């Protein structure tokens, strides 16, 4: 009688799991003073207005007032995450507002030297007349006297 020896297959080596650092999504892109974090080809991410402002400031070096664009990905995040915003968004917006204050030498909410900002809606696709624009954010009863003193215009 011949005994057959059956060799067991060797166990495959355990796979090493290498955790890759996940880069946090960037939700805010700045522009102005001849620089821009985005460009004109980024319409899907920055919307038409945001991409064009980045192009004018960064590539064409046109005199564009400093500002920032909140990406279209924030809208996607909002709808995919139970109508909440990314955790980093507030801090990113505040940091970019501080950057504008440094560049303009004005301060948002200041009674003597107020910074006024505008919010212009945008989208991946053009929708003329469909989006809201809010002007003169930062103009309050407290900041009006400072604005009058700076401009010499009571209107």
DSSP file (Angstrom, degrees, kcal/mol; ACC not computed):
  #  RESIDUE AA STRUCTURE BP1 BP2  ACC     N-H-->O    O-->H-N    N-H-->O    O-->H-N    TCO  KAPPA ALPHA  PHI   PSI    X-CA   Y-CA   Z-CA
    1    1 A X              0   0    0      0, 0.0     2,-0.5     0, 0.0     0, 0.0   0.000 360.0 360.0 360.0 132.1    0.0    0.0    0.0
    2    2 A X        -     0   0    0      2,-0.0     2,-0.5     0, 0.0     0, 0.0  -0.880 360.0-144.4-106.5 126.9    1.4    3.4   -1.0
    3    3 A X        -     0   0    0     -2,-0.5     2,-0.5     2,-0.0     0, 0.0  -0.761  10.0-146.5 -91.0 132.3    0.6    6.4    1.1
    4    4 A X        -     0   0    0     -2,-0.5     2,-0.6     2,-0.0    -2,-0.0  -0.837   8.5-146.0 -96.8 132.3    0.1    9.6   -0.8
    5    5 A X        -     0   0    0     -2,-0.5     2,-0.7     2,-0.0    -2,-0.0  -0.855   8.5-155.0 -99.0 124.8    1.2   12.6    1.0
    6    6 A X        -     0   0    0     -2,-0.6     2,-0.4     0, 0.0    -2,-0.0  -0.870   9.2-145.5-101.1 121.8   -0.9   15.6    0.3
    7    7 A X        -     0   0    0     -2,-0.7     2,-0.3     1,-0.0     3,-0.0  -0.696  14.2-129.4 -86.3 134.1    0.8   18.9    0.8
    8    8 A X        -     0   0    0     -2,-0.4     2,-0.1     1,-0.1     3,-0.1  -0.616  29.8-107.7 -79.5 140.7   -1.2   21.7    2.1
    9    9 A X        -     0   0    0     -2,-0.3    -1,-0.1     1,-0.1     3,-0.1  -0.437  39.0-106.4 -66.9 139.2   -0.9   24.9    0.1
   10   10 A X        -     0   0    0     -2,-0.1     2,-0.2     1,-0.1    -1,-0.1  -0.383  37.6-105.6 -66.1 143.2    1.0   27.5    1.9
   11   11 A X        -     0   0    0      1,-0.1    -1,-0.1    -3,-0.1     3,-0.1  -0.460  39.4-107.6 -68.5 138.7   -1.0   30.3    3.3
   12   12 A X        -     0   0    0     -2,-0.2    -1,-0.1     1,-0.1     3,-0.1  -0.387  43.6 -94.0 -65.5 147.0   -0.7   33.4    1.3
   13   13 A X        -     0   0    0      1,-0.1    -1,-0.1    -3,-0.1     2,-0.1  -0.319  48.7 -98.4 -60.4 141.1    1.3   36.1    3.0
   14   14 A X        -     0   0    0      1,-0.1     2,-0.3    -3,-0.1    -1,-0.1  -0.378  40.5-114.6 -62.7 135.1   -0.9   38.5    4.9
   15   15 A X        -     0   0    0     -3,-0.1     2,-0.5    -2,-0.1    -1,-0.1  -0.536  24.0-131.4 -73.9 133.1   -1.5   41.7    2.9
   16   16 A X        -     0   0    0     -2,-0.3     2,-0.7    -3,-0.0    -1,-0.1  -0.728  16.4-143.2 -83.9 127.8    0.0   44.7    4.5
   17   17 A X        -     0   0    0     -2,-0.5     2,-0.7     2,-0.0    -1,-0.0  -0.823  13.6-165.2 -95.0 121.3   -2.4   47.5    4.7
   18   18 A X        -     0   0    0     -2,-0.7     2,-0.6     2,-0.0    -2,-0.0  -0.915  12.4-142.8-107.2 118.2   -0.9   50.8    4.1
   19   19 A X        -     0   0    0     -2,-0.7     2,-0.4     3,-0.0    -2,-0.0  -0.690  13.5-149.8 -83.2 124.5   -3.0   53.7    5.0
   20   20 A X        -     0   0    0     -2,-0.6     2,-0.3     1,-0.1    -1,-0.0  -0.732  25.1-107.5 -91.2 141.4   -2.6   56.5    2.7
   21   21 A X        -     0   0    0     -2,-0.4     2,-0.7     1,-0.1    -1,-0.1  -0.526  32.5-138.5 -66.9 126.3   -3.0   60.0    4.0
   22   22 A X        -     0   0    0     -2,-0.3     2,-0.4     3,-0.0    -1,-0.1  -0.790  13.5-134.6 -91.2 120.7   -6.3   61.3    2.7
   23   23 A X        -     0   0    0     -2,-0.7     3,-0.1     1,-0.1     2,-0.0  -0.590  24.2-116.0 -76.4 130.2   -6.0   64.9    1.7
   24   24 A X        -     0   0    0     -2,-0.4    -1,-0.1     1,-0.1     2,-0.0  -0.359  36.5-100.2 -64.7 143.9   -8.9   66.9    2.9
   25   25 A X        -     0   0    0      1,-0.1     2,-0.6     2,-0.0    -1,-0.1  -0.354  30.4-128.4 -64.1 143.9  -11.1   68.4    0.2
   26   26 A X        +     0   0    0      1,-0.1    47,-0.1    -3,-0.1    -1,-0.1  -0.867  32.8 169.7 -96.6 120.6  -10.5   72.0   -0.6
   27   27 A X        +     0   0    0     -2,-0.6    44,-2.6     1,-0.2     2,-0.4   0.559  59.1  54.6-107.9 -12.1  -13.7   74.0   -0.5
   28   28 A X  E     -A   70   0A   0     42,-0.2     2,-0.4    40,-0.0    42,-0.2  -0.989  57.5-172.8-132.2 128.7  -12.5   77.6   -0.7
   29   29 A X  E     -A   69   0A   0     40,-2.5    40,-2.9    -2,-0.4     2,-0.2  -0.978  14.6-147.5-121.3 127.7  -10.2   79.1   -3.4
   30   30 A X  E     +A   68   0A   0     -2,-0.4     7,-2.7    38,-0.2     8,-0.5  -0.538  16.3 178.1 -94.7 160.5   -8.9   82.6   -3.1
   31   31 A X  E     +AB  67  36A   0     36,-2.3    36,-2.5     5,-0.2     5,-0.2  -0.972  26.2  83.1-152.0 161.2   -8.1   85.2   -5.8
   32   32 A X  E >   + B   0  35A   0      3,-2.2     3,-1.6    -2,-0.3    33,-0.1  -0.452  58.9  62.1 126.0 164.1   -6.9   88.8   -6.1
   33   33 A X  T 3  S-     0   0    0     31,-0.9     3,-0.1     1,-0.3    30,-0.1   0.831 129.0 -55.9  55.0  36.9   -3.7   90.8   -6.1
   34   34 A X  T 3  S+     0   0    0     28,-0.4     2,-0.3     1,-0.2    -1,-0.3   0.602 120.4  96.6  76.6  10.7   -2.5   89.1   -9.3
   35   35 A X  E <   +B   32   0A   0     -3,-1.6    -3,-2.2    26,-0.0     2,-0.3  -0.919  43.9 176.0-130.6 156.5   -2.8   85.6   -7.7
   36   36 A X  E     -B   31   0A   0     -2,-0.3    -5,-0.2    -5,-0.2    18,-0.0  -0.959  29.7-147.5-158.0 142.5   -5.4   82.9   -7.8
   37   37 A X  S    S+     0   0    0     -7,-2.7     2,-0.2    -2,-0.3    -6,-0.1   0.659  90.2  37.6 -82.2 -16.3   -5.7   79.4   -6.4
   38   38 A X  S    S-     0   0    0     -8,-0.5     2,-0.3    12,-0.1    20,-0.1  -0.454  72.2-146.3-117.3-167.8   -7.8   78.3   -9.4
   39   39 A X    >   -     0   0    0     -2,-0.2     3,-1.8    19,-0.1    15,-0.2  -0.939  37.6 -85.7-154.7 176.4   -8.0   79.1  -13.1
   40   40 A X  T 3  S+     0   0    0     -2,-0.3     3,-0.4     1,-0.3    11,-0.1   0.631 117.9  63.6 -65.0 -15.8  -10.5   79.5  -16.0
   41   41 A X  T 3  S+     0   0    0      1,-0.2     3,-0.4    10,-0.1    -1,-0.3   0.467  84.1  79.9 -86.1  -1.0  -10.6   75.7  -16.7
   42   42 A X    X>  +     0   0    0     -3,-1.8     4,-3.4     1,-0.2     3,-0.6  -0.102  48.2 128.2-100.5  36.4  -12.1   75.0  -13.3
   43   43 A X  H 3>  +     0   0    0     -3,-0.4     4,-1.8     1,-0.2    -1,-0.2   0.841  69.9  57.8 -62.3 -34.5  -15.7   75.9  -14.1
   44   44 A X  H 34 S+     0   0    0     -3,-0.4    -1,-0.2     1,-0.2    28,-0.1   0.866 119.6  30.0 -62.5 -35.2  -17.0   72.5  -12.8
   45   45 A X  H <4 S+     0   0    0     -3,-0.6    27,-2.8     2,-0.1    28,-0.4   0.849 133.1  29.3 -92.3 -40.5  -15.5   73.2   -9.4
   46   46 A X  H  X S-     0   0    0     -4,-3.4     4,-0.8    25,-0.2    -3,-0.2   0.500 102.2-124.8-101.6  -5.9  -15.6   77.0   -9.1
   47   47 A X  H  X  -     0   0    0     -4,-1.8     4,-2.4    -5,-0.4     5,-0.2  -0.020  40.9 -70.0  75.2 167.1  -18.6   77.8  -11.3
   48   48 A X  H  > S+     0   0    0     75,-1.6     4,-2.3     2,-0.2     5,-0.2   0.931 133.8  44.4 -62.0 -48.9  -18.4   80.2  -14.2
   49   49 A X  H  > S+     0   0    0      1,-0.2     4,-2.6     2,-0.2     5,-0.2   0.933 115.2  48.2 -63.2 -46.1  -18.0   83.4  -12.1
   50   50 A X  H  X S+     0   0    0     -4,-0.8     4,-2.1     1,-0.2    -1,-0.2   0.908 113.0  47.1 -62.3 -43.3  -15.4   81.8   -9.8
   51   51 A X  H  X S+     0   0    0     -4,-2.4     4,-2.3     1,-0.2    -1,-0.2   0.903 113.3  48.8 -65.5 -40.9  -13.3   80.3  -12.6
   52   52 A X  H  X S+     0   0    0     -4,-2.3     4,-2.8    -5,-0.2    -2,-0.2   0.892 110.3  50.4 -68.0 -39.0  -13.4   83.6  -14.6
   53   53 A X  H  X S+     0   0    0     -4,-2.6     4,-2.3     2,-0.2     5,-0.3   0.908 111.6  49.1 -63.8 -40.8  -12.4   85.7  -11.5
   54   54 A X  H  X>S+     0   0    0     -4,-2.1     4,-3.0    -5,-0.2     5,-0.6   0.919 112.6  47.9 -63.0 -43.5   -9.5   83.3  -11.0
   55   55 A X  I  X>S+     0   0    0     -4,-2.3     5,-2.6     3,-0.2     4,-1.2   0.929 112.8  47.6 -63.0 -46.9   -8.5   83.5  -14.6
   56   56 A X  I  <5S+     0   0    0     -4,-2.8     6,-3.2     3,-0.2    -1,-0.2   0.903 121.8  35.5 -63.2 -40.9   -8.6   87.3  -14.6
   57   57 A X  I  <5S+     0   0    0     -4,-2.3     4,-0.3     4,-0.2    -2,-0.2   0.953 127.3  31.5 -78.8 -51.5   -6.6   87.6  -11.4
   58   58 A X  I  <5S+     0   0    0     -4,-3.0    -3,-0.2    -5,-0.3   -22,-0.1   0.916 132.0  21.6 -78.9 -45.6   -4.1   84.8  -11.7
   59   59 A X  I  <<S+     0   0    0     -4,-1.2    -3,-0.2    -5,-0.6    -4,-0.1   0.888 131.6  35.8 -93.5 -44.0   -3.4   84.4  -15.4
   60   60 A X  S   <S-     0   0    0     -5,-2.6    -3,-0.2     2,-0.1    -4,-0.2   0.617  92.2-139.4 -87.8 -12.4   -4.4   87.7  -17.0
   61   61 A X        +     0   0    0     -6,-0.4    -4,-0.2    -4,-0.3     2,-0.2   0.821  41.0 163.3  58.2  34.6   -3.2   89.8  -14.0
   62   62 A X        -     0   0    0     -6,-3.2     2,-1.9    -7,-0.2   -28,-0.4  -0.502  53.5 -95.8 -78.6 154.1   -6.2   92.1  -14.2
   63   63 A X        +     0   0    0     -2,-0.2     2,-0.5   -30,-0.1    -1,-0.1  -0.492  58.5 167.7 -75.1  84.9   -6.9   94.3  -11.2
   64   64 A X        -     0   0    0     -2,-1.9   -31,-0.9   -11,-0.1   -30,-0.2  -0.845  39.2-114.6 -99.3 129.1   -9.5   92.1   -9.5
   65   65 A X        -     0   0    0     -2,-0.5    -8,-0.1   -33,-0.1    35,-0.0  -0.304  45.9 -92.2 -58.4 147.7  -10.6   93.0   -6.0
   66   66 A X        +     0   0    0     34,-0.1     2,-0.3   -34,-0.1   -34,-0.2  -0.295  67.2 130.1 -64.5 146.2   -9.6   90.2   -3.5
   67   67 A X  E     -A   31   0A   0    -36,-2.5   -36,-2.3    -3,-0.1     2,-0.3  -0.933  40.9-120.6-169.3-169.4  -12.1   87.5   -2.8
   68   68 A X  E     -A   30   0A   0     -2,-0.3     2,-0.4   -38,-0.3   -38,-0.2  -0.990  10.5-136.5-152.0 157.4  -12.8   83.8   -2.7
   69   69 A X  E     -A   29   0A   0    -40,-2.9   -40,-2.5    -2,-0.3     2,-0.5  -0.958  10.9-144.3-117.8 131.4  -15.0   81.2   -4.2
   70   70 A X  E     -A   28   0A   0     -2,-0.4   -42,-0.2   -42,-0.2   -20,-0.1  -0.855  37.2-116.5 -91.2 126.5  -16.7   78.4   -2.3
   71   71 A X    >   -     0   0    0    -44,-2.6     3,-1.4    -2,-0.5     4,-0.5  -0.081  10.3-117.2 -68.5 161.0  -16.7   75.4   -4.6
   72   72 A X  T >> S+     0   0    0    -27,-2.8     4,-1.5     1,-0.3     3,-0.6   0.705 109.3  76.0 -65.8 -20.1  -19.6   73.6   -6.1
   73   73 A X  H 3> S+     0   0    0    -28,-0.4     4,-2.9     1,-0.2    -1,-0.3   0.754  83.4  65.2 -64.8 -23.2  -18.5   70.6   -4.1
   74   74 A X  H <> S+     0   0    0     -3,-1.4     4,-2.7     2,-0.2    -1,-0.2   0.905 101.5  48.9 -65.1 -39.7  -20.0   72.3   -1.0
   75   75 A X  H <> S+     0   0    0     -3,-0.6     4,-2.1    -4,-0.5     5,-0.2   0.927 112.1  48.1 -63.7 -44.8  -23.4   72.0   -2.5
   76   76 A X  H  X S+     0   0    0     -4,-1.5     4,-2.0     1,-0.2    -2,-0.2   0.929 112.8  48.6 -60.5 -45.8  -22.8   68.3   -3.3
   77   77 A X  H  X S+     0   0    0     -4,-2.9     4,-1.2     1,-0.2     7,-0.3   0.928 108.5  54.9 -59.0 -46.5  -21.6   67.7    0.2
   78   78 A X  H ><>S+     0   0    0     -4,-2.7     5,-1.9     1,-0.2     6,-0.6   0.916 112.4  41.2 -55.3 -48.9  -24.6   69.5    1.7
   79   79 A X  H 3<5S+     0   0    0     -4,-2.1     3,-0.5     1,-0.2    -1,-0.2   0.811 116.8  48.8 -73.4 -29.4  -27.1   67.3   -0.1
   80   80 A X  H 3<5S+     0   0    0     -4,-2.0    -1,-0.2     1,-0.2    -2,-0.2   0.560 110.6  52.3 -85.4  -7.9  -25.1   64.1    0.5
   81   81 A X  T X<5S-     0   0    0     -4,-1.2     3,-0.6    -3,-0.5    -1,-0.2  -0.322 122.9 -86.0-128.9  50.6  -24.7   64.7    4.2
   82   82 A X  T 3 5S-     0   0    0     -3,-0.5    -3,-0.2     1,-0.2    -2,-0.1   0.850  86.5 -57.3  53.3  42.4  -28.1   65.4    5.6
   83   83 A X  T 3 <S+     0   0    0     -5,-1.9     2,-0.3     1,-0.2    -1,-0.2   0.888 103.9 130.1  57.2  44.9  -28.0   69.1    4.8
   84   84 A X    <   -     0   0    0     -6,-0.6    -3,-0.2    -3,-0.6    -1,-0.2  -0.875  53.2-123.6-120.7 158.9  -24.9   69.9    6.7
   85   85 A X        -     0   0    0     -2,-0.3   -10,-0.1     1,-0.1   -11,-0.0  -0.626  40.2 -83.0 -97.6 159.0  -21.8   71.7    5.6
   86   86 A X    >   -     0   0    0     -2,-0.2     3,-1.4     1,-0.1     4,-0.5  -0.322  39.6-122.5 -57.7 143.1  -18.2   70.4    5.7
   87   87 A X  T 3  S+     0   0    0      1,-0.3     4,-0.4     2,-0.1     3,-0.3   0.795 109.7  50.2 -60.3 -30.1  -16.7   70.8    9.1
   88   88 A X  T 3> S+     0   0    0      1,-0.2     4,-2.3     2,-0.1    -1,-0.3   0.573  86.5  88.7 -86.1  -8.8  -13.8   72.9    7.7
   89   89 A X  H <> S+     0   0    0     -3,-1.4     4,-2.7     1,-0.2     5,-0.2   0.911  85.0  49.1 -61.3 -47.8  -15.9   75.4    5.7
   90   90 A X  H  > S+     0   0    0     -4,-0.5     4,-2.6    -3,-0.3    -1,-0.2   0.934 114.3  45.5 -59.3 -47.4  -16.5   78.0    8.4
   91   91 A X  H  > S+     0   0    0     -4,-0.4     4,-2.4     1,-0.2    -1,-0.2   0.880 112.7  51.8 -64.0 -37.8  -12.8   78.2    9.4
   92   92 A X  H  X S+     0   0    0     -4,-2.3     4,-2.1     2,-0.2    -2,-0.2   0.914 111.4  46.4 -64.9 -42.9  -11.9   78.3    5.7
   93   93 A X  H  X S+     0   0    0     -4,-2.7     4,-2.3     2,-0.2    -2,-0.2   0.929 113.1  49.3 -65.0 -45.1  -14.3   81.2    5.0
   94   94 A X  H  X S+     0   0    0     -4,-2.6     4,-2.2    -5,-0.2    -2,-0.2   0.899 110.6  50.5 -61.7 -41.0  -13.1   83.1    8.1
   95   95 A X  H  X S+     0   0    0     -4,-2.4     4,-1.8     1,-0.2    -1,-0.2   0.897 111.9  47.3 -64.3 -40.3   -9.4   82.6    7.1
   96   96 A X  H  X S+     0   0    0     -4,-2.1     4,-1.9     2,-0.2    -1,-0.2   0.839 109.3  53.5 -71.7 -32.2  -10.1   84.0    3.6
   97   97 A X  H  X S+     0   0    0     -4,-2.3     4,-2.2     2,-0.2    -2,-0.2   0.903 108.2  50.6 -65.7 -40.8  -12.1   86.9    5.0
   98   98 A X  H  X S+     0   0    0     -4,-2.2     4,-2.3     1,-0.2    -2,-0.2   0.880 107.4  54.4 -62.3 -38.1   -9.1   87.7    7.2
   99   99 A X  H  X S+     0   0    0     -4,-1.8     4,-2.2     2,-0.2    -1,-0.2   0.909 108.0  48.8 -62.6 -42.2   -6.9   87.5    4.1
  100  100 A X  H  X S+     0   0    0     -4,-1.9     4,-2.5     2,-0.2     6,-0.3   0.899 108.8  54.2 -64.0 -40.5   -9.2   90.1    2.4
  101  101 A X  H  X>S+     0   0    0     -4,-2.2     4,-1.8     1,-0.2     5,-0.9   0.925 109.6  47.3 -59.1 -44.8   -8.9   92.3    5.4
  102  102 A X  H  <5S+     0   0    0     -4,-2.3    -2,-0.2     1,-0.2    -1,-0.2   0.914 114.6  46.3 -62.3 -43.0   -5.1   92.3    5.3
  103  103 A X  H  <5S+     0   0    0     -4,-2.2    -1,-0.2     1,-0.2    -2,-0.2   0.842 122.2  34.5 -71.1 -33.4   -5.1   93.0    1.6
  104  104 A X  H  <5S-     0   0    0     -4,-2.5    -1,-0.2     2,-0.2    -2,-0.2   0.601  98.2-131.5 -95.9 -13.0   -7.6   95.8    1.7
  105  105 A X  T  <5S+     0   0    0     -4,-1.8     2,-0.3     1,-0.3    -3,-0.2   0.832  71.0 116.2  60.5  33.4   -6.6   97.2    5.1
  106  106 A X      < -     0   0    0     -5,-0.9     2,-0.5    -6,-0.3    -1,-0.3  -0.864  58.6-136.5-124.5 161.4  -10.3   97.2    6.1
  107  107 A X  B >   -c  114   0B   0      6,-2.5     3,-2.2    -2,-0.3     8,-1.2  -0.978  18.7-120.1-127.7 126.8  -12.0   95.2    8.8
  108  108 A X  T 3  S+     0   0    0     -2,-0.5     8,-0.1     1,-0.3    30,-0.1  -0.454 103.2  11.6 -62.2 123.1  -15.3   93.4    8.5
  109  109 A X  T 3  S+     0   0    0      6,-0.5    -1,-0.3     1,-0.3     5,-0.1   0.385  90.9 147.9  89.2  -3.5  -17.6   94.9   11.1
  110  110 A X    <   -     0   0    0     -3,-2.2    -1,-0.3     3,-0.3     4,-0.2  -0.411  43.0-150.8 -68.0 137.9  -15.3   97.8   12.0
  111  111 A X  S    S+     0   0    0      2,-0.1    35,-0.4     1,-0.1     3,-0.1   0.717  96.0  33.9 -78.6 -21.2  -17.1  101.0   13.0
  112  112 A X  S    S+     0   0    0      1,-0.1    -1,-0.1    34,-0.1    38,-0.1   0.753 134.1  18.3-104.8 -30.9  -14.2  103.2   11.6
  113  113 A X  S    S-     0   0    0     -6,-0.1    -6,-2.5    36,-0.0    -3,-0.3  -0.510  81.0-170.5-142.4  67.5  -13.0  101.3    8.5
  114  114 A X  B     -c  107   0B   0     29,-0.3     2,-0.5    -4,-0.2    -6,-0.2  -0.340  15.5-144.2 -73.7 140.4  -15.6   98.8    7.5
  115  115 A X        -     0   0    0     -8,-1.2    -6,-0.5    -2,-0.1     2,-0.4  -0.883  17.1-161.8 -95.0 126.4  -15.0   96.1    4.9
  116  116 A X        -     0   0    0     -2,-0.5     2,-0.3    -8,-0.1    22,-0.2  -0.901   9.0-172.7-108.5 140.7  -18.1   95.4    2.8
  117  117 A X  E     -D  137   0C   0     20,-2.1    20,-3.0    -2,-0.4     2,-0.3  -0.868  13.0-143.5-128.5 163.2  -18.4   92.2    0.8
  118  118 A X  E     -     0   0C   0     -2,-0.3     2,-0.5    18,-0.2    17,-0.2  -0.933   6.8-146.4-123.5 149.3  -20.8   90.8   -1.8
  119  119 A X  E     -D  134   0C   0     15,-2.7    15,-2.7    -2,-0.3     2,-0.5  -0.977  16.1-173.3-117.1 122.6  -22.0   87.3   -2.3
  120  120 A X  E     -D  133   0C   0     -2,-0.5    13,-0.2    13,-0.2     2,-0.1  -0.965  18.5-134.4-118.8 123.8  -22.7   86.2   -5.9
  121  121 A X        +     0   0    0     11,-2.0     2,-0.3    -2,-0.5    10,-0.1  -0.402  29.6 173.1 -73.5 151.3  -24.2   82.9   -6.6
  122  122 A X        -     0   0    0     -2,-0.1     2,-0.3   -74,-0.1   -75,-0.1  -0.947  11.7-166.8-150.4 169.9  -22.8   80.7   -9.3
  123  123 A X        -     0   0    0     -2,-0.3   -75,-1.6     1,-0.1   -74,-0.2  -0.933  41.3 -99.3-151.8 172.1  -23.2   77.2  -10.7
  124  124 A X  S    S+     0   0    0     -2,-0.3     2,-0.3   -77,-0.2    -1,-0.1   0.853 112.0  44.4 -65.6 -34.0  -21.5   74.8  -13.0
  125  125 A X  S    S-     0   0    0    -81,-0.1     2,-0.2   -78,-0.0   -77,-0.1  -0.852  99.3-101.5-112.4 149.1  -23.9   75.8  -15.7
  126  126 A X        +     0   0    0     -2,-0.3     2,-0.1     1,-0.1    -2,-0.1  -0.471  38.2 172.5 -69.9 133.5  -24.9   79.4  -16.6
  127  127 A X    >>  -     0   0    0     -2,-0.2     3,-2.2    -4,-0.1     4,-0.6  -0.552  19.2-156.1-139.2  71.4  -28.3   80.4  -15.3
  128  128 A X  T 34 S+     0   0    0      1,-0.3    -2,-0.0     2,-0.2     0, 0.0  -0.205  77.3   3.8 -55.1 133.2  -28.7   84.2  -16.1
  129  129 A X  T 34 S+     0   0    0      2,-0.1    -1,-0.3     1,-0.1     0, 0.0   0.401 109.1  93.2  76.9  -3.3  -31.1   85.9  -13.8
  130  130 A X  T <4 S+     0   0    0     -3,-2.2     2,-0.3     2,-0.1    -2,-0.2   0.644  71.1  70.6 -97.0 -16.3  -31.8   82.7  -11.7
  131  131 A X  S  < S-     0   0    0     -4,-0.6     2,-0.2   -10,-0.1    -2,-0.1  -0.738  78.2-117.1-108.5 152.3  -29.2   83.2   -8.9
  132  132 A X        -     0   0    0     -2,-0.3   -11,-2.0   -10,-0.1     2,-0.4  -0.520  18.0-162.1 -85.0 150.0  -29.2   85.7   -6.1
  133  133 A X  E     -D  120   0C   0    -13,-0.2     2,-0.5    -2,-0.2   -13,-0.2  -1.000   3.2-163.5-127.7 132.4  -26.6   88.5   -5.4
  134  134 A X  E     -D  119   0C   0    -15,-2.7   -15,-2.7    -2,-0.4     3,-0.3  -0.975  12.5-165.1-118.9 122.1  -26.3   90.1   -2.0
  135  135 A X  E     +     0   0C   0     -2,-0.5   -17,-0.2   -17,-0.2   -18,-0.1  -0.666  58.1  19.9-106.1 158.8  -24.4   93.4   -1.9
  136  136 A X  E >   +     0   0C   0     -2,-0.2     3,-1.7     1,-0.2     2,-0.4   0.818  66.9 179.1  58.1  39.5  -22.9   95.4    0.9
  137  137 A X  E 3  S+D  117   0C   0    -20,-3.0   -20,-2.1    -3,-0.3    -1,-0.2  -0.594  70.1  40.0 -69.8 128.1  -22.7   92.7    3.5
  138  138 A X  T 3  S+     0   0    0     -2,-0.4     2,-0.8     1,-0.3    -1,-0.2   0.248  80.1 123.5 111.8  -9.1  -21.2   94.3    6.6
  139  139 A X    <   +     0   0    0     -3,-1.7    -1,-0.3   -22,-0.1     2,-0.2  -0.773  36.1 149.0 -87.2 110.9  -23.1   97.6    6.3
  140  140 A X     >  -     0   0    0     -2,-0.8     4,-2.1    -3,-0.1     3,-0.1  -0.759  65.3 -89.4-132.3 176.3  -24.9   98.0    9.6
  141  141 A X  H  > S+     0   0    0     -2,-0.2     4,-0.6     1,-0.2    -2,-0.0   0.850 128.6  49.4 -57.5 -33.5  -26.1  100.8   11.8
  142  142 A X  H  4 S+     0   0    0      1,-0.2     4,-0.4     2,-0.1    -1,-0.2   0.835 115.0  41.5 -75.0 -33.4  -22.7  100.6   13.5
  143  143 A X  H  > S+     0   0    0      1,-0.2     4,-2.2    -3,-0.1   -29,-0.3   0.676  93.6  81.2 -91.6 -17.2  -20.6  100.7   10.4
  144  144 A X  H  X S+     0   0    0     -4,-2.1     4,-2.7     1,-0.2     5,-0.2   0.919  90.4  51.6 -57.3 -47.8  -22.6  103.3    8.4
  145  145 A X  H  X S+     0   0    0     -4,-0.6     4,-2.5     1,-0.2    -1,-0.2   0.900 110.9  49.3 -58.0 -38.5  -20.9  106.3   10.2
  146  146 A X  H  > S+     0   0    0     -4,-0.4     4,-2.1   -35,-0.4    -1,-0.2   0.888 111.0  49.3 -65.5 -39.1  -17.5  104.9    9.4
  147  147 A X  H  X S+     0   0    0     -4,-2.2     4,-2.4     2,-0.2     6,-0.3   0.906 111.4  49.3 -66.9 -41.5  -18.4  104.4    5.8
  148  148 A X  H  X S+     0   0    0     -4,-2.7     4,-3.0     1,-0.2     5,-0.4   0.929 111.7  49.0 -62.4 -44.9  -19.7  107.9    5.5
  149  149 A X  H  < S+     0   0    0     -4,-2.5    -2,-0.2    -5,-0.2    -1,-0.2   0.884 114.0  46.3 -62.4 -39.3  -16.5  109.3    7.1
  150  150 A X  H  < S+     0   0    0     -4,-2.1    -1,-0.2     1,-0.2    -2,-0.2   0.883 125.7  28.4 -70.3 -39.6  -14.3  107.2    4.7
  151  151 A X  H  < S-     0   0    0     -4,-2.4    -2,-0.2     2,-0.2    -3,-0.2   0.695  90.6-135.1 -98.2 -20.9  -16.2  108.1    1.6
  152  152 A X  S  < S+     0   0    0     -4,-3.0     2,-0.5    -5,-0.3    -3,-0.1   0.661  70.6 117.2  71.4  14.8  -17.6  111.6    2.4
  153  153 A X        -     0   0    0     -5,-0.4    -1,-0.2    -6,-0.3    -2,-0.2  -0.963  48.6-168.8-121.6 118.3  -20.9  110.4    0.9
  154  154 A X              0   0    0     -2,-0.5    -1,-0.1     1,-0.2    -6,-0.1   0.566 360.0 360.0 -81.3  -7.7  -24.0  110.1    3.1
  155  155 A X              0   0    0     -7,-0.1    -1,-0.2     0, 0.0    -7,-0.0   0.485 360.0 360.0 -87.6 360.0  -26.0  108.2    0.5
